[in-house]
Amino acid sequence: SFANTVHPDNASDSRLYSMHRAMSAAAGPEAYIRHQEAIIGRPDCRPMLKDIAVPTLVLVGESDQISPPSAADEMHLGILDSTLAVVPRAGHLSLIEQPDLVNKALIAWAQR
């Protein structure tokens, strides 16, 4: 549900809900099914994190229930030259929940 994809403070935000519904409708049910099947069937790539040899930003919403901060921290610790950014008052939809904070984190990472 929408409430499980956003920070609790944003669960009743009708603008975010409308944006989420519009994005889902634009992608269509077939794309949703394909995405879910891809997620279910993907291999565990955590052992390969150590092989990433480029600067990497791992960004997560503080209340992400789908890809939680603990998973982001595990990725960050597994990637040698990585930066972890935790976006406050955001869940899995951090980019639309807190676009200014996400942009700020991206700019800070790119300028490091």
Gaussian input, Z-matrix of N, CA and C with variables (Angstrom, degrees):
# hf/3-21g

backbone

0 1
 N
 C     1     B1
 C     2     B2     1     A1
 N     3     B3     2     A2     1     D1
 C     4     B4     3     A3     2     D2
 C     5     B5     4     A4     3     D3
 N     6     B6     5     A5     4     D4
 C     7     B7     6     A6     5     D5
 C     8     B8     7     A7     6     D6
 N     9     B9     8     A8     7     D7
 C    10    B10     9     A9     8     D8
 C    11    B11    10    A10     9     D9
 N    12    B12    11    A11    10    D10
 C    13    B13    12    A12    11    D11
 C    14    B14    13    A13    12    D12
 N    15    B15    14    A14    13    D13
 C    16    B16    15    A15    14    D14
 C    17    B17    16    A16    15    D15
 N    18    B18    17    A17    16    D16
 C    19    B19    18    A18    17    D17
 C    20    B20    19    A19    18    D18
 N    21    B21    20    A20    19    D19
 C    22    B22    21    A21    20    D20
 C    23    B23    22    A22    21    D21
 N    24    B24    23    A23    22    D22
 C    25    B25    24    A24    23    D23
 C    26    B26    25    A25    24    D24
 N    27    B27    26    A26    25    D25
 C    28    B28    27    A27    26    D26
 C    29    B29    28    A28    27    D27
 N    30    B30    29    A29    28    D28
 C    31    B31    30    A30    29    D29
 C    32    B32    31    A31    30    D30
 N    33    B33    32    A32    31    D31
 C    34    B34    33    A33    32    D32
 C    35    B35    34    A34    33    D33
 N    36    B36    35    A35    34    D34
 C    37    B37    36    A36    35    D35
 C    38    B38    37    A37    36    D36
 N    39    B39    38    A38    37    D37
 C    40    B40    39    A39    38    D38
 C    41    B41    40    A40    39    D39
 N    42    B42    41    A41    40    D40
 C    43    B43    42    A42    41    D41
 C    44    B44    43    A43    42    D42
 N    45    B45    44    A44    43    D43
 C    46    B46    45    A45    44    D44
 C    47    B47    46    A46    45    D45
 N    48    B48    47    A47    46    D46
 C    49    B49    48    A48    47    D47
 C    50    B50    49    A49    48    D48
 N    51    B51    50    A50    49    D49
 C    52    B52    51    A51    50    D50
 C    53    B53    52    A52    51    D51
 N    54    B54    53    A53    52    D52
 C    55    B55    54    A54    53    D53
 C    56    B56    55    A55    54    D54
 N    57    B57    56    A56    55    D55
 C    58    B58    57    A57    56    D56
 C    59    B59    58    A58    57    D57
 N    60    B60    59    A59    58    D58
 C    61    B61    60    A60    59    D59
 C    62    B62    61    A61    60    D60
 N    63    B63    62    A62    61    D61
 C    64    B64    63    A63    62    D62
 C    65    B65    64    A64    63    D63
 N    66    B66    65    A65    64    D64
 C    67    B67    66    A66    65    D65
 C    68    B68    67    A67    66    D66
 N    69    B69    68    A68    67    D67
 C    70    B70    69    A69    68    D68
 C    71    B71    70    A70    69    D69
 N    72    B72    71    A71    70    D70
 C    73    B73    72    A72    71    D71
 C    74    B74    73    A73    72    D72
 N    75    B75    74    A74    73    D73
 C    76    B76    75    A75    74    D74
 C    77    B77    76    A76    75    D75
 N    78    B78    77    A77    76    D76
 C    79    B79    78    A78    77    D77
 C    80    B80    79    A79    78    D78
 N    81    B81    80    A80    79    D79
 C    82    B82    81    A81    80    D80
 C    83    B83    82    A82    81    D81
 N    84    B84    83    A83    82    D82
 C    85    B85    84    A84    83    D83
 C    86    B86    85    A85    84    D84
 N    87    B87    86    A86    85    D85
 C    88    B88    87    A87    86    D86
 C    89    B89    88    A88    87    D87
 N    90    B90    89    A89    88    D88
 C    91    B91    90    A90    89    D89
 C    92    B92    91    A91    90    D90
 N    93    B93    92    A92    91    D91
 C    94    B94    93    A93    92    D92
 C    95    B95    94    A94    93    D93
 N    96    B96    95    A95    94    D94
 C    97    B97    96    A96    95    D95
 C    98    B98    97    A97    96    D96
 N    99    B99    98    A98    97    D97
 C   100   B100    99    A99    98    D98
 C   101   B101   100   A100    99    D99
 N   102   B102   101   A101   100   D100
 C   103   B103   102   A102   101   D101
 C   104   B104   103   A103   102   D102
 N   105   B105   104   A104   103   D103
 C   106   B106   105   A105   104   D104
 C   107   B107   106   A106   105   D105
 N   108   B108   107   A107   106   D106
 C   109   B109   108   A108   107   D107
 C   110   B110   109   A109   108   D108
 N   111   B111   110   A110   109   D109
 C   112   B112   111   A111   110   D110
 C   113   B113   112   A112   111   D111
 N   114   B114   113   A113   112   D112
 C   115   B115   114   A114   113   D113
 C   116   B116   115   A115   114   D114
 N   117   B117   116   A116   115   D115
 C   118   B118   117   A117   116   D116
 C   119   B119   118   A118   117   D117
 N   120   B120   119   A119   118   D118
 C   121   B121   120   A120   119   D119
 C   122   B122   121   A121   120   D120
 N   123   B123   122   A122   121   D121
 C   124   B124   123   A123   122   D122
 C   125   B125   124   A124   123   D123
 N   126   B126   125   A125   124   D124
 C   127   B127   126   A126   125   D125
 C   128   B128   127   A127   126   D126
 N   129   B129   128   A128   127   D127
 C   130   B130   129   A129   128   D128
 C   131   B131   130   A130   129   D129
 N   132   B132   131   A131   130   D130
 C   133   B133   132   A132   131   D131
 C   134   B134   133   A133   132   D132
 N   135   B135   134   A134   133   D133
 C   136   B136   135   A135   134   D134
 C   137   B137   136   A136   135   D135
 N   138   B138   137   A137   136   D136
 C   139   B139   138   A138   137   D137
 C   140   B140   139   A139   138   D138
 N   141   B141   140   A140   139   D139
 C   142   B142   141   A141   140   D140
 C   143   B143   142   A142   141   D141
 N   144   B144   143   A143   142   D142
 C   145   B145   144   A144   143   D143
 C   146   B146   145   A145   144   D144
 N   147   B147   146   A146   145   D145
 C   148   B148   147   A147   146   D146
 C   149   B149   148   A148   147   D147
 N   150   B150   149   A149   148   D148
 C   151   B151   150   A150   149   D149
 C   152   B152   151   A151   150   D150
 N   153   B153   152   A152   151   D151
 C   154   B154   153   A153   152   D152
 C   155   B155   154   A154   153   D153
 N   156   B156   155   A155   154   D154
 C   157   B157   156   A156   155   D155
 C   158   B158   157   A157   156   D156
 N   159   B159   158   A158   157   D157
 C   160   B160   159   A159   158   D158
 C   161   B161   160   A160   159   D159
 N   162   B162   161   A161   160   D160
 C   163   B163   162   A162   161   D161
 C   164   B164   163   A163   162   D162
 N   165   B165   164   A164   163   D163
 C   166   B166   165   A165   164   D164
 C   167   B167   166   A166   165   D165
 N   168   B168   167   A167   166   D166
 C   169   B169   168   A168   167   D167
 C   170   B170   169   A169   168   D168
 N   171   B171   170   A170   169   D169
 C   172   B172   171   A171   170   D170
 C   173   B173   172   A172   171   D171
 N   174   B174   173   A173   172   D172
 C   175   B175   174   A174   173   D173
 C   176   B176   175   A175   174   D174
 N   177   B177   176   A176   175   D175
 C   178   B178   177   A177   176   D176
 C   179   B179   178   A178   177   D177
 N   180   B180   179   A179   178   D178
 C   181   B181   180   A180   179   D179
 C   182   B182   181   A181   180   D180
 N   183   B183   182   A182   181   D181
 C   184   B184   183   A183   182   D182
 C   185   B185   184   A184   183   D183
 N   186   B186   185   A185   184   D184
 C   187   B187   186   A186   185   D185
 C   188   B188   187   A187   186   D186
 N   189   B189   188   A188   187   D187
 C   190   B190   189   A189   188   D188
 C   191   B191   190   A190   189   D189
 N   192   B192   191   A191   190   D190
 C   193   B193   192   A192   191   D191
 C   194   B194   193   A193   192   D192
 N   195   B195   194   A194   193   D193
 C   196   B196   195   A195   194   D194
 C   197   B197   196   A196   195   D195
 N   198   B198   197   A197   196   D196
 C   199   B199   198   A198   197   D197
 C   200   B200   199   A199   198   D198
 N   201   B201   200   A200   199   D199
 C   202   B202   201   A201   200   D200
 C   203   B203   202   A202   201   D201
 N   204   B204   203   A203   202   D202
 C   205   B205   204   A204   203   D203
 C   206   B206   205   A205   204   D204
 N   207   B207   206   A206   205   D205
 C   208   B208   207   A207   206   D206
 C   209   B209   208   A208   207   D207
 N   210   B210   209   A209   208   D208
 C   211   B211   210   A210   209   D209
 C   212   B212   211   A211   210   D210
 N   213   B213   212   A212   211   D211
 C   214   B214   213   A213   212   D212
 C   215   B215   214   A214   213   D213
 N   216   B216   215   A215   214   D214
 C   217   B217   216   A216   215   D215
 C   218   B218   217   A217   216   D216
 N   219   B219   218   A218   217   D217
 C   220   B220   219   A219   218   D218
 C   221   B221   220   A220   219   D219
 N   222   B222   221   A221   220   D220
 C   223   B223   222   A222   221   D221
 C   224   B224   223   A223   222   D222
 N   225   B225   224   A224   223   D223
 C   226   B226   225   A225   224   D224
 C   227   B227   226   A226   225   D225
 N   228   B228   227   A227   226   D226
 C   229   B229   228   A228   227   D227
 C   230   B230   229   A229   228   D228
 N   231   B231   230   A230   229   D229
 C   232   B232   231   A231   230   D230
 C   233   B233   232   A232   231   D231
 N   234   B234   233   A233   232   D232
 C   235   B235   234   A234   233   D233
 C   236   B236   235   A235   234   D234
 N   237   B237   236   A236   235   D235
 C   238   B238   237   A237   236   D236
 C   239   B239   238   A238   237   D237
 N   240   B240   239   A239   238   D238
 C   241   B241   240   A240   239   D239
 C   242   B242   241   A241   240   D240
 N   243   B243   242   A242   241   D241
 C   244   B244   243   A243   242   D242
 C   245   B245   244   A244   243   D243
 N   246   B246   245   A245   244   D244
 C   247   B247   246   A246   245   D245
 C   248   B248   247   A247   246   D246
 N   249   B249   248   A248   247   D247
 C   250   B250   249   A249   248   D248
 C   251   B251   250   A250   249   D249
 N   252   B252   251   A251   250   D250
 C   253   B253   252   A252   251   D251
 C   254   B254   253   A253   252   D252
 N   255   B255   254   A254   253   D253
 C   256   B256   255   A255   254   D254
 C   257   B257   256   A256   255   D255
 N   258   B258   257   A257   256   D256
 C   259   B259   258   A258   257   D257
 C   260   B260   259   A259   258   D258
 N   261   B261   260   A260   259   D259
 C   262   B262   261   A261   260   D260
 C   263   B263   262   A262   261   D261
 N   264   B264   263   A263   262   D262
 C   265   B265   264   A264   263   D263
 C   266   B266   265   A265   264   D264
 N   267   B267   266   A266   265   D265
 C   268   B268   267   A267   266   D266
 C   269   B269   268   A268   267   D267
 N   270   B270   269   A269   268   D268
 C   271   B271   270   A270   269   D269
 C   272   B272   271   A271   270   D270
 N   273   B273   272   A272   271   D271
 C   274   B274   273   A273   272   D272
 C   275   B275   274   A274   273   D273
 N   276   B276   275   A275   274   D274
 C   277   B277   276   A276   275   D275
 C   278   B278   277   A277   276   D276
 N   279   B279   278   A278   277   D277
 C   280   B280   279   A279   278   D278
 C   281   B281   280   A280   279   D279
 N   282   B282   281   A281   280   D280
 C   283   B283   282   A282   281   D281
 C   284   B284   283   A283   282   D282
 N   285   B285   284   A284   283   D283
 C   286   B286   285   A285   284   D284
 C   287   B287   286   A286   285   D285
 N   288   B288   287   A287   286   D286
 C   289   B289   288   A288   287   D287
 C   290   B290   289   A289   288   D288
 N   291   B291   290   A290   289   D289
 C   292   B292   291   A291   290   D290
 C   293   B293   292   A292   291   D291
 N   294   B294   293   A293   292   D292
 C   295   B295   294   A294   293   D293
 C   296   B296   295   A295   294   D294
 N   297   B297   296   A296   295   D295
 C   298   B298   297   A297   296   D296
 C   299   B299   298   A298   297   D297
 N   300   B300   299   A299   298   D298
 C   301   B301   300   A300   299   D299
 C   302   B302   301   A301   300   D300
 N   303   B303   302   A302   301   D301
 C   304   B304   303   A303   302   D302
 C   305   B305   304   A304   303   D303
 N   306   B306   305   A305   304   D304
 C   307   B307   306   A306   305   D305
 C   308   B308   307   A307   306   D306
 N   309   B309   308   A308   307   D307
 C   310   B310   309   A309   308   D308
 C   311   B311   310   A310   309   D309
 N   312   B312   311   A311   310   D310
 C   313   B313   312   A312   311   D311
 C   314   B314   313   A313   312   D312
 N   315   B315   314   A314   313   D313
 C   316   B316   315   A315   314   D314
 C   317   B317   316   A316   315   D315
 N   318   B318   317   A317   316   D316
 C   319   B319   318   A318   317   D317
 C   320   B320   319   A319   318   D318
 N   321   B321   320   A320   319   D319
 C   322   B322   321   A321   320   D320
 C   323   B323   322   A322   321   D321
 N   324   B324   323   A323   322   D322
 C   325   B325   324   A324   323   D323
 C   326   B326   325   A325   324   D324
 N   327   B327   326   A326   325   D325
 C   328   B328   327   A327   326   D326
 C   329   B329   328   A328   327   D327
 N   330   B330   329   A329   328   D328
 C   331   B331   330   A330   329   D329
 C   332   B332   331   A331   330   D330
 N   333   B333   332   A332   331   D331
 C   334   B334   333   A333   332   D332
 C   335   B335   334   A334   333   D333

   B1=1.4497
   B2=1.5291
   B3=1.3093
   B4=1.4618
   B5=1.5192
   B6=1.3198
   B7=1.4691
   B8=1.5267
   B9=1.3269
   B10=1.4626
   B11=1.5236
   B12=1.3265
   B13=1.4610
   B14=1.5181
   B15=1.3353
   B16=1.4597
   B17=1.5272
   B18=1.3131
   B19=1.4659
   B20=1.5303
   B21=1.3285
   B22=1.4710
   B23=1.5352
   B24=1.3206
   B25=1.4683
   B26=1.5256
   B27=1.3315
   B28=1.4601
   B29=1.5268
   B30=1.3179
   B31=1.4676
   B32=1.5212
   B33=1.3169
   B34=1.4644
   B35=1.5326
   B36=1.3105
   B37=1.4702
   B38=1.5253
   B39=1.3218
   B40=1.4744
   B41=1.5317
   B42=1.3331
   B43=1.4742
   B44=1.5265
   B45=1.3417
   B46=1.4619
   B47=1.5190
   B48=1.3333
   B49=1.4694
   B50=1.5274
   B51=1.3236
   B52=1.4679
   B53=1.5234
   B54=1.3314
   B55=1.4609
   B56=1.5366
   B57=1.3179
   B58=1.4657
   B59=1.5277
   B60=1.3230
   B61=1.4698
   B62=1.5268
   B63=1.3136
   B64=1.4717
   B65=1.5244
   B66=1.3194
   B67=1.4686
   B68=1.5278
   B69=1.3214
   B70=1.4700
   B71=1.5168
   B72=1.3264
   B73=1.4650
   B74=1.5286
   B75=1.3296
   B76=1.4703
   B77=1.5264
   B78=1.3127
   B79=1.4677
   B80=1.5212
   B81=1.3161
   B82=1.4567
   B83=1.5189
   B84=1.3362
   B85=1.4662
   B86=1.5315
   B87=1.3176
   B88=1.4641
   B89=1.5200
   B90=1.3207
   B91=1.4713
   B92=1.5247
   B93=1.3331
   B94=1.4615
   B95=1.5256
   B96=1.3052
   B97=1.4714
   B98=1.5232
   B99=1.3280
   B100=1.4741
   B101=1.5288
   B102=1.3173
   B103=1.4639
   B104=1.5255
   B105=1.3266
   B106=1.4571
   B107=1.5295
   B108=1.3237
   B109=1.4669
   B110=1.5303
   B111=1.3312
   B112=1.4666
   B113=1.5304
   B114=1.3168
   B115=1.4624
   B116=1.5219
   B117=1.3129
   B118=1.4707
   B119=1.5296
   B120=1.3273
   B121=1.4578
   B122=1.5139
   B123=1.3161
   B124=1.4636
   B125=1.5297
   B126=1.3201
   B127=1.4650
   B128=1.5275
   B129=1.3026
   B130=1.4613
   B131=1.5264
   B132=1.3111
   B133=1.4681
   B134=1.5204
   B135=1.3263
   B136=1.4658
   B137=1.5249
   B138=1.3376
   B139=1.4697
   B140=1.5321
   B141=1.3290
   B142=1.4622
   B143=1.5289
   B144=1.3203
   B145=1.4660
   B146=1.5227
   B147=1.3214
   B148=1.4688
   B149=1.5204
   B150=1.3283
   B151=1.4616
   B152=1.5310
   B153=1.3121
   B154=1.4667
   B155=1.5237
   B156=1.3216
   B157=1.4672
   B158=1.5269
   B159=1.3070
   B160=1.4639
   B161=1.5242
   B162=1.3299
   B163=1.4625
   B164=1.5384
   B165=1.3121
   B166=1.4584
   B167=1.5191
   B168=1.3211
   B169=1.4576
   B170=1.5212
   B171=1.3130
   B172=1.4593
   B173=1.5204
   B174=1.3305
   B175=1.4598
   B176=1.5197
   B177=1.3298
   B178=1.4662
   B179=1.5202
   B180=1.3149
   B181=1.4621
   B182=1.5171
   B183=1.3283
   B184=1.4643
   B185=1.5247
   B186=1.3324
   B187=1.4603
   B188=1.5209
   B189=1.3261
   B190=1.4625
   B191=1.5268
   B192=1.3252
   B193=1.4565
   B194=1.5248
   B195=1.3241
   B196=1.4645
   B197=1.5197
   B198=1.3228
   B199=1.4694
   B200=1.5214
   B201=1.3150
   B202=1.4625
   B203=1.5266
   B204=1.3328
   B205=1.4547
   B206=1.5297
   B207=1.3207
   B208=1.4701
   B209=1.5261
   B210=1.3334
   B211=1.4705
   B212=1.5276
   B213=1.3261
   B214=1.4665
   B215=1.5201
   B216=1.3203
   B217=1.4627
   B218=1.5285
   B219=1.3191
   B220=1.4687
   B221=1.5262
   B222=1.3470
   B223=1.4627
   B224=1.5231
   B225=1.3227
   B226=1.4682
   B227=1.5353
   B228=1.3124
   B229=1.4665
   B230=1.5261
   B231=1.3266
   B232=1.4619
   B233=1.5180
   B234=1.3204
   B235=1.4683
   B236=1.5285
   B237=1.3122
   B238=1.4647
   B239=1.5306
   B240=1.3039
   B241=1.4641
   B242=1.5179
   B243=1.3385
   B244=1.4576
   B245=1.5198
   B246=1.3051
   B247=1.4587
   B248=1.5195
   B249=1.3167
   B250=1.4578
   B251=1.5201
   B252=1.3262
   B253=1.4608
   B254=1.5245
   B255=1.3228
   B256=1.4593
   B257=1.5290
   B258=1.3241
   B259=1.4614
   B260=1.5274
   B261=1.3359
   B262=1.4559
   B263=1.5274
   B264=1.3318
   B265=1.4679
   B266=1.5215
   B267=1.3437
   B268=1.4594
   B269=1.5206
   B270=1.3215
   B271=1.4558
   B272=1.5223
   B273=1.3399
   B274=1.4584
   B275=1.5266
   B276=1.3113
   B277=1.4653
   B278=1.5257
   B279=1.3227
   B280=1.4613
   B281=1.5255
   B282=1.3182
   B283=1.4635
   B284=1.5252
   B285=1.3280
   B286=1.4646
   B287=1.5327
   B288=1.3206
   B289=1.4616
   B290=1.5292
   B291=1.3192
   B292=1.4657
   B293=1.5294
   B294=1.3481
   B295=1.4728
   B296=1.5232
   B297=1.3298
   B298=1.4694
   B299=1.5284
   B300=1.3255
   B301=1.4675
   B302=1.5297
   B303=1.3352
   B304=1.4664
   B305=1.5238
   B306=1.3315
   B307=1.4649
   B308=1.5231
   B309=1.3206
   B310=1.4644
   B311=1.5335
   B312=1.3336
   B313=1.4727
   B314=1.5287
   B315=1.3328
   B316=1.4623
   B317=1.5265
   B318=1.3211
   B319=1.4722
   B320=1.5264
   B321=1.3298
   B322=1.4701
   B323=1.5254
   B324=1.3274
   B325=1.4589
   B326=1.5259
   B327=1.3221
   B328=1.4695
   B329=1.5296
   B330=1.3254
   B331=1.4620
   B332=1.5219
   B333=1.3281
   B334=1.4662
   B335=1.5009
   A1=109.94
   A2=114.76
   A3=120.83
   A4=111.13
   A5=116.95
   A6=121.00
   A7=111.95
   A8=118.10
   A9=121.36
   A10=112.82
   A11=117.54
   A12=119.88
   A13=113.20
   A14=116.70
   A15=120.18
   A16=110.62
   A17=115.76
   A18=121.88
   A19=108.01
   A20=118.01
   A21=120.20
   A22=113.79
   A23=117.57
   A24=120.23
   A25=112.58
   A26=116.57
   A27=121.00
   A28=113.48
   A29=117.33
   A30=121.01
   A31=113.55
   A32=118.19
   A33=120.30
   A34=112.43
   A35=116.64
   A36=121.44
   A37=109.19
   A38=116.75
   A39=121.42
   A40=111.77
   A41=117.22
   A42=119.63
   A43=110.70
   A44=116.81
   A45=120.29
   A46=111.35
   A47=115.92
   A48=119.85
   A49=110.46
   A50=117.18
   A51=120.81
   A52=111.28
   A53=116.48
   A54=120.53
   A55=110.02
   A56=116.87
   A57=122.20
   A58=110.37
   A59=117.33
   A60=121.61
   A61=110.76
   A62=116.87
   A63=120.47
   A64=110.84
   A65=117.34
   A66=120.31
   A67=110.36
   A68=116.91
   A69=120.61
   A70=110.76
   A71=116.48
   A72=120.67
   A73=111.09
   A74=116.87
   A75=120.46
   A76=111.07
   A77=116.90
   A78=120.35
   A79=110.86
   A80=117.11
   A81=121.75
   A82=112.91
   A83=115.53
   A84=120.05
   A85=113.85
   A86=117.42
   A87=119.36
   A88=110.69
   A89=116.77
   A90=120.40
   A91=110.12
   A92=116.93
   A93=120.04
   A94=110.31
   A95=116.86
   A96=120.92
   A97=110.34
   A98=117.27
   A99=120.49
   A100=111.11
   A101=116.70
   A102=120.47
   A103=110.96
   A104=116.86
   A105=120.05
   A106=111.22
   A107=117.32
   A108=120.93
   A109=111.02
   A110=116.76
   A111=120.50
   A112=110.44
   A113=116.89
   A114=120.97
   A115=110.39
   A116=116.08
   A117=120.80
   A118=110.81
   A119=116.81
   A120=120.86
   A121=115.81
   A122=118.28
   A123=118.69
   A124=110.88
   A125=115.53
   A126=119.09
   A127=111.05
   A128=115.44
   A129=121.57
   A130=107.59
   A131=116.85
   A132=121.56
   A133=112.94
   A134=117.99
   A135=119.58
   A136=113.13
   A137=119.56
   A138=117.89
   A139=113.60
   A140=117.61
   A141=121.33
   A142=113.07
   A143=117.76
   A144=119.89
   A145=111.64
   A146=117.17
   A147=121.44
   A148=112.26
   A149=117.44
   A150=122.13
   A151=113.12
   A152=117.24
   A153=120.15
   A154=107.54
   A155=115.31
   A156=120.38
   A157=112.23
   A158=116.45
   A159=121.06
   A160=108.00
   A161=117.17
   A162=119.00
   A163=109.58
   A164=116.41
   A165=121.21
   A166=109.99
   A167=115.45
   A168=121.54
   A169=108.09
   A170=116.45
   A171=122.49
   A172=104.96
   A173=116.89
   A174=121.93
   A175=108.73
   A176=116.21
   A177=120.69
   A178=109.52
   A179=115.20
   A180=120.14
   A181=109.48
   A182=116.92
   A183=120.88
   A184=113.06
   A185=117.64
   A186=121.24
   A187=112.15
   A188=117.11
   A189=120.70
   A190=109.34
   A191=116.28
   A192=121.47
   A193=112.25
   A194=117.45
   A195=121.60
   A196=110.47
   A197=116.80
   A198=123.42
   A199=106.19
   A200=117.52
   A201=121.27
   A202=114.11
   A203=115.66
   A204=120.16
   A205=113.59
   A206=118.10
   A207=119.18
   A208=111.03
   A209=117.49
   A210=121.14
   A211=110.29
   A212=116.50
   A213=120.14
   A214=110.48
   A215=116.51
   A216=120.48
   A217=110.62
   A218=116.68
   A219=120.09
   A220=110.76
   A221=117.53
   A222=120.38
   A223=110.32
   A224=116.15
   A225=121.19
   A226=110.98
   A227=117.00
   A228=120.29
   A229=112.20
   A230=117.01
   A231=120.93
   A232=114.51
   A233=117.36
   A234=121.93
   A235=108.10
   A236=115.85
   A237=121.68
   A238=113.69
   A239=118.32
   A240=121.45
   A241=109.86
   A242=115.96
   A243=119.01
   A244=111.20
   A245=113.36
   A246=122.61
   A247=106.96
   A248=116.35
   A249=121.31
   A250=108.98
   A251=116.39
   A252=122.10
   A253=107.76
   A254=116.48
   A255=122.27
   A256=107.03
   A257=115.60
   A258=121.33
   A259=109.54
   A260=117.44
   A261=120.21
   A262=112.34
   A263=114.97
   A264=123.05
   A265=112.22
   A266=115.97
   A267=121.33
   A268=109.39
   A269=114.57
   A270=121.51
   A271=108.74
   A272=116.81
   A273=121.49
   A274=111.91
   A275=117.19
   A276=121.39
   A277=110.98
   A278=116.31
   A279=121.37
   A280=113.14
   A281=117.58
   A282=119.85
   A283=112.13
   A284=117.86
   A285=118.26
   A286=112.07
   A287=117.15
   A288=119.93
   A289=111.32
   A290=116.36
   A291=122.30
   A292=110.34
   A293=117.77
   A294=119.20
   A295=113.88
   A296=117.88
   A297=119.41
   A298=111.42
   A299=116.89
   A300=120.12
   A301=111.51
   A302=116.94
   A303=120.05
   A304=109.54
   A305=117.30
   A306=120.38
   A307=111.07
   A308=116.98
   A309=121.01
   A310=110.18
   A311=117.10
   A312=121.21
   A313=110.12
   A314=117.83
   A315=120.95
   A316=111.48
   A317=116.27
   A318=119.91
   A319=110.28
   A320=117.12
   A321=120.01
   A322=110.48
   A323=116.93
   A324=120.23
   A325=110.91
   A326=116.95
   A327=121.08
   A328=112.18
   A329=116.85
   A330=120.20
   A331=112.88
   A332=117.61
   A333=118.81
   A334=112.56
   D1=162.34
   D2=179.94
   D3=-57.64
   D4=-43.12
   D5=-177.50
   D6=-59.46
   D7=-28.02
   D8=179.22
   D9=-83.10
   D10=-7.54
   D11=-178.44
   D12=-102.73
   D13=-8.57
   D14=-177.55
   D15=-124.21
   D16=165.63
   D17=174.25
   D18=-62.40
   D19=144.86
   D20=-179.91
   D21=-51.94
   D22=-34.20
   D23=178.55
   D24=-65.10
   D25=-20.37
   D26=-175.97
   D27=-103.77
   D28=-1.32
   D29=-174.34
   D30=-62.91
   D31=-26.01
   D32=-179.73
   D33=-105.13
   D34=13.59
   D35=-179.96
   D36=-78.99
   D37=105.07
   D38=-175.18
   D39=-65.44
   D40=-31.77
   D41=178.37
   D42=-65.23
   D43=-45.49
   D44=177.66
   D45=-64.53
   D46=-41.43
   D47=179.18
   D48=-61.06
   D49=-44.58
   D50=178.97
   D51=-62.46
   D52=-40.87
   D53=178.53
   D54=-63.83
   D55=-43.35
   D56=178.57
   D57=-60.78
   D58=-45.60
   D59=179.37
   D60=-63.85
   D61=-41.88
   D62=-179.78
   D63=-64.51
   D64=-41.40
   D65=177.86
   D66=-64.50
   D67=-41.84
   D68=178.93
   D69=-64.04
   D70=-43.95
   D71=-179.98
   D72=-64.85
   D73=-39.53
   D74=-179.80
   D75=-64.66
   D76=-37.01
   D77=179.16
   D78=-74.29
   D79=-37.18
   D80=178.88
   D81=85.71
   D82=159.72
   D83=-176.90
   D84=-65.09
   D85=-31.69
   D86=-179.87
   D87=-64.20
   D88=-41.93
   D89=178.43
   D90=-64.23
   D91=-40.90
   D92=178.91
   D93=-59.96
   D94=-44.65
   D95=179.38
   D96=-63.23
   D97=-44.67
   D98=177.92
   D99=-59.49
   D100=-43.29
   D101=-179.84
   D102=-63.16
   D103=-44.18
   D104=-179.73
   D105=-64.80
   D106=-40.93
   D107=177.99
   D108=-64.40
   D109=-38.78
   D110=178.46
   D111=-65.54
   D112=-41.43
   D113=179.46
   D114=-64.43
   D115=-44.83
   D116=-178.65
   D117=-63.01
   D118=-38.59
   D119=-174.24
   D120=-92.62
   D121=-0.85
   D122=-175.76
   D123=-75.06
   D124=146.32
   D125=178.74
   D126=-76.73
   D127=160.93
   D128=175.77
   D129=-76.73
   D130=111.23
   D131=-176.60
   D132=-98.41
   D133=5.56
   D134=-178.92
   D135=-55.92
   D136=-37.19
   D137=178.06
   D138=-62.55
   D139=-19.56
   D140=-178.48
   D141=-89.02
   D142=-7.38
   D143=-178.09
   D144=-56.46
   D145=-36.67
   D146=-178.94
   D147=-63.82
   D148=-18.21
   D149=-178.83
   D150=-86.54
   D151=-9.02
   D152=179.59
   D153=-72.35
   D154=120.84
   D155=-172.61
   D156=-119.45
   D157=31.27
   D158=177.00
   D159=-130.20
   D160=153.42
   D161=175.86
   D162=-56.50
   D163=136.28
   D164=-172.84
   D165=-136.81
   D166=136.49
   D167=172.33
   D168=-105.21
   D169=126.16
   D170=173.32
   D171=-107.61
   D172=114.63
   D173=-175.14
   D174=-119.13
   D175=135.54
   D176=-177.57
   D177=-147.28
   D178=146.52
   D179=172.68
   D180=-77.26
   D181=141.32
   D182=-175.94
   D183=-59.97
   D184=-24.30
   D185=-178.55
   D186=-116.15
   D187=25.08
   D188=-179.90
   D189=-66.25
   D190=117.70
   D191=179.24
   D192=-92.85
   D193=-15.13
   D194=-177.87
   D195=-89.14
   D196=-49.04
   D197=173.81
   D198=-123.86
   D199=82.93
   D200=-169.26
   D201=-67.71
   D202=161.88
   D203=178.78
   D204=-54.05
   D205=-31.87
   D206=178.33
   D207=-63.89
   D208=-36.00
   D209=176.78
   D210=-70.00
   D211=-39.21
   D212=177.49
   D213=-64.37
   D214=-40.25
   D215=178.12
   D216=-63.51
   D217=-40.10
   D218=177.34
   D219=-61.97
   D220=-42.23
   D221=176.84
   D222=-63.27
   D223=-46.67
   D224=-179.99
   D225=-57.25
   D226=-45.43
   D227=179.95
   D228=-68.17
   D229=-25.44
   D230=-179.29
   D231=-85.37
   D232=-16.71
   D233=-178.16
   D234=-105.84
   D235=117.07
   D236=-172.10
   D237=-52.47
   D238=-57.08
   D239=-174.96
   D240=-102.92
   D241=62.86
   D242=-177.97
   D243=-118.62
   D244=158.55
   D245=175.86
   D246=-123.23
   D247=136.43
   D248=177.40
   D249=-104.60
   D250=128.70
   D251=175.67
   D252=-123.57
   D253=123.20
   D254=177.65
   D255=-107.60
   D256=120.80
   D257=-175.61
   D258=-89.99
   D259=117.68
   D260=179.70
   D261=-68.17
   D262=151.93
   D263=178.73
   D264=52.33
   D265=39.57
   D266=177.62
   D267=-138.64
   D268=149.91
   D269=173.82
   D270=-111.10
   D271=-136.56
   D272=-178.23
   D273=-70.50
   D274=-21.88
   D275=-178.56
   D276=-100.60
   D277=43.13
   D278=-173.81
   D279=-54.45
   D280=-35.62
   D281=-177.31
   D282=-63.89
   D283=-36.31
   D284=178.42
   D285=-94.54
   D286=-19.28
   D287=177.28
   D288=-77.00
   D289=-43.42
   D290=-175.85
   D291=-135.70
   D292=62.46
   D293=-175.44
   D294=-58.72
   D295=-38.04
   D296=-179.32
   D297=-65.96
   D298=-40.41
   D299=179.51
   D300=-69.71
   D301=-37.47
   D302=176.70
   D303=-64.53
   D304=-45.71
   D305=178.32
   D306=-61.40
   D307=-41.11
   D308=179.02
   D309=-61.07
   D310=-43.09
   D311=179.36
   D312=-65.18
   D313=-41.57
   D314=179.09
   D315=-64.29
   D316=-43.27
   D317=179.63
   D318=-65.10
   D319=-44.75
   D320=179.97
   D321=-61.16
   D322=-41.09
   D323=179.37
   D324=-66.37
   D325=-44.10
   D326=-178.16
   D327=-66.37
   D328=-26.90
   D329=-177.49
   D330=-94.26
   D331=0.59
   D332=-176.42
   D333=-68.97

